[in-house]
Structure formats: C-alpha cells, structure tokens
C-alpha cells in the first residue's frame, strides 16, 4: 500500500511550490502564513476548557480546542519529517503558549479585533501576491486540506531550504523539482484547454 497523499511530503511540497514560484510571493508567504496560525490560536483560547487544569490560573494555559488543534499539527508535522517536523512542532507549541498568554491578557473584546485585522491583512496580502506576482490563483482552491493543514510546515520547510539548504534525505529536492514540473505542466495544459 502506498503512502497516503497527506503524508507524501515530496508530492505536497511540489504541489505547493508549483503555486509559489515567484520570489516575492514566496516571501509574502514566509512572512504571513504563521501569523494566521498564531491568531487562530488566539481566538481558540476562548473556547471552553475540556477539563479543569491546575496550571490554568497561573499561566493562562487552558486545555481547550486550541490545544487539541495545536497537538494535531504537532503530531502531523513530526510524522512528515522528524527534523523539520520537530522544529515545526516546537513553533506550534510556542504559538499556542504565547497566543494563550496574549488572549488572556487582552480579553475577548480586544483579541477578536486584532485577530480579524491580522487575518484580513495576511489573507489579502497573500491573495495580492498570487494575483500580481504569481499570476496564478492560490492553491487553496485546488487542495483545501493542504492549504489549511500543511502550509505552515511547507513554508517552514521552504525557509529551511532557502536559508540552510535543508533536504530531509538525499534526492528529496530532485523529486520535489520533478513534482513541481509535473504540476506546472498540468496547470499549463488546463489553461490552454480553457483558452481553446
């Protein structure tokens, strides 16, 4: 039995990079994807606790939907790649802790306004990046699961490759490049079919 598509890192990174080839658009995503994750956790702080926890009062950490949401990402990212996934897991947990502390101190009234402003700004900037620099619609239209679950990790992996030349294993980048080429060809073929 082959890999489940959600666990095929080569194919998913290739698919993601096929939609993010322009350097300006890549930088936009590097800067504005993780704030979306963080502000989502700020809002999730206000969900009801799953159980009472003794450290809640002192630290403001609540075992609620925000924690479950974070743990799903943590486990998934570590399963995708042990090294980069562990870094991503650490970032996810750091986001949960800091988002919880921020939400506790700001309260719901101010928190949701900050979340709304940040989400609108980050999504708008990414849409502009696709419209102006990439000249291609965002991948969220073609793969919603990847866009919501994988993109923070794929952006981190992209940053690790850009700044440190990270490759999970030998041959990974060559395989990703082949997947990018295949996805780009498929997109161009579909585009030509629509024109003719």
Secondary structure as the mmCIF struct_conf table of DSSP 4:
data_model
#
loop_
_struct_conf.conf_type_id
_struct_conf.id
_struct_conf.beg_label_comp_id
_struct_conf.beg_label_asym_id
_struct_conf.beg_label_seq_id
_struct_conf.end_label_comp_id
_struct_conf.end_label_asym_id
_struct_conf.end_label_seq_id
HELX_RH_3T_P HELX_RH_3T_P1 UNK A 5 UNK A 7
HELX_RH_AL_P HELX_RH_AL_P1 UNK A 9 UNK A 18
TURN_TY1_P TURN_TY1_P1 UNK A 19 UNK A 19
BEND BEND1 UNK A 22 UNK A 22
HELX_RH_AL_P HELX_RH_AL_P2 UNK A 23 UNK A 44
TURN_TY1_P TURN_TY1_P2 UNK A 45 UNK A 46
BEND BEND2 UNK A 47 UNK A 47
HELX_LH_PP_P HELX_LH_PP_P1 UNK A 48 UNK A 49
BEND BEND3 UNK A 50 UNK A 51
TURN_TY1_P TURN_TY1_P3 UNK A 54 UNK A 55
HELX_RH_AL_P HELX_RH_AL_P3 UNK A 56 UNK A 59
BEND BEND4 UNK A 64 UNK A 64
HELX_RH_AL_P HELX_RH_AL_P4 UNK A 65 UNK A 80
HELX_RH_AL_P HELX_RH_AL_P5 UNK A 82 UNK A 128
HELX_RH_PI_P HELX_RH_PI_P1 UNK A 129 UNK A 134
BEND BEND5 UNK A 136 UNK A 136
HELX_RH_3T_P HELX_RH_3T_P2 UNK A 139 UNK A 141
TURN_TY1_P TURN_TY1_P4 UNK A 142 UNK A 142
HELX_RH_AL_P HELX_RH_AL_P6 UNK A 144 UNK A 145
HELX_RH_PI_P HELX_RH_PI_P2 UNK A 146 UNK A 150
HELX_RH_AL_P HELX_RH_AL_P7 UNK A 151 UNK A 164
BEND BEND6 UNK A 168 UNK A 169
TURN_TY1_P TURN_TY1_P5 UNK A 170 UNK A 171
HELX_RH_AL_P HELX_RH_AL_P8 UNK A 172 UNK A 195
#
